[in-house]
């Protein structure tokens, strides 16, 4: 590079630096060019470094950008989206954090008030399978020092959503913590559980469920955990004794069963059955037709294919009083609602496939329901999904049945395999 070229480049850099300083303090004087100019300046690496070293104060534009930022405050079982103004935090042009004491104290008090409900409810981590309850007489408070350290310009300087995971101080009585945890154990272990592997059902005892739970003590607090390794060992041993009719995916089974048991604590999972994930797959070539389905009775699954690919897999129930026949069938019609031949069971989203035991039709339908003479409605237990439960039809869960109904076409092939 010639001496003249170096001089020109240096002069150009000086002009750019001077322009940057000028517009840092007077950004409104040439508003027409401001947006494009700052976009150009922001991409010059050495100017970025100078800004990071605090050689330049923040421009009014940057200052407004940071002070108008929204952040997500995450704490156990909740997340809030707040602006820095609501929290009482702002920054000056020298990047110094300014805290409005009254507003930040109000924010802190609101957070602590929100956290008070956690002293009475369990904390559950579905990633680690850990859970605990602090028990009576406990308190949870925000660690304000840690929070202010995390709301820094370094953390805010990102185009992605800003998520703050602050620390919390927990005060509790050790004996009450243990009592509360014992109650959580009972919520998990006191309900019976039945495992389903294809067409096989296996009851699991209370003692076995108890063996899946382990505990540890951290800072005098007892924390419980569902041990997925213990579940996996149990399933392997269970298979050696009972021989599952399908190939069970032990890793997926242990993870999903742990979550299933943890949801018992929330009272959102009253289910007494758990379908073990299996490795079994379809047996029909996906490219056989543009759109078709395979019903695998041993797996109690239906595979839906479209354009040479597996579109979806459904857990289903086939016949128990009358065996669902195997063979090649096709969708004969699409009937939004029909009634069974016996006991007036209503079967929504019915897709008839063929006849069974002479002139009786069978096909896909949603979990059926029955209405008695008093107008009371009784639904077949959805937990029957995953094992034979019907009079020959193929039962599908609510929601999935409507999805299948909309997707299927009259004349579409359906293969039922053993």
ABEGO torsion letter per residue (X at the ends): XBAAAAAAAAAAAAAAAAAAAAAAABAAABAAAAAAAAAAAAABAAAAAAAAAGABBBBAAAAAAAAABBBBBBBBGBBBBBBAAAAGBBBBAAGBBBBBAAAAAAAAAAAAAAAAAAAABBBBBAAAGBBBBAEBGBBBBBBAAAAAAABBAAAABBABBBBBBBBBBBBBBAAAAAAAAAAAAAAAAABBBBBBBEABBBBBBAAAAAAABBBBBBGGBBBBBBBAAAAAAAAAAAAAAAGBABBBBAAAAAAAAAAAAAAAAAGABABABBBBBBABBBABBAAABABBBBBBAAAGBBBBBBGGBBABBBBBBBBAABBBBBEBBBBABBBABBBBABGGBBBBGBBBAEBBGEABBBEBBBBBBBBBAAGBBBBBBAAABGBBABAGBBBBBBGAAAAAAAABBBGBBBBBBX
